[in-house]
Amino acid sequence: MELDGYLRFVVALAFVLALIALFAWLARRFGIGSGAVRRQARGKRLSVVEAAAVDGRRRLVLLRRDDVEHLVLMGPQSEVVIETGIPAPANGTSAAAETSPAPPQPEPAKGEVAS
């Protein structure tokens, strides 16, 4: 094999590795294969409302059972219930998105009257 053959092999290998890295990045970016949240099927009582990665090993998962939501921290060795009995919103969105805190109001200076 001549130098030209080796060079083509190295370029083809670099191209294939770049494609693998691109597809891995796209899969991670769009949540493919990471247990992404799926829509609830009709008649099902249990669904995953939202999931968020805490770190490389643990995830926070908001589960809905009937009309009650539960916040669970899931890891490789254990699961911990963080909060339970969260009332589910009527419109089907998560309770966290519905109850956004009001923006903070500036405190009046001494002598000023708050409006």
Secondary structure, 3 states (H helix, E strand, C coil): CCHHHHHHHHHHHHHHHHHHHHHHHHHHHHCCCCCCCCCCCCCCCEEEEEEEECCCCCEEEEEEECCEEEEEEECCCCEEEEEEEEECCCCCCCHHHHCCCCCCCCCCCCCCCCC
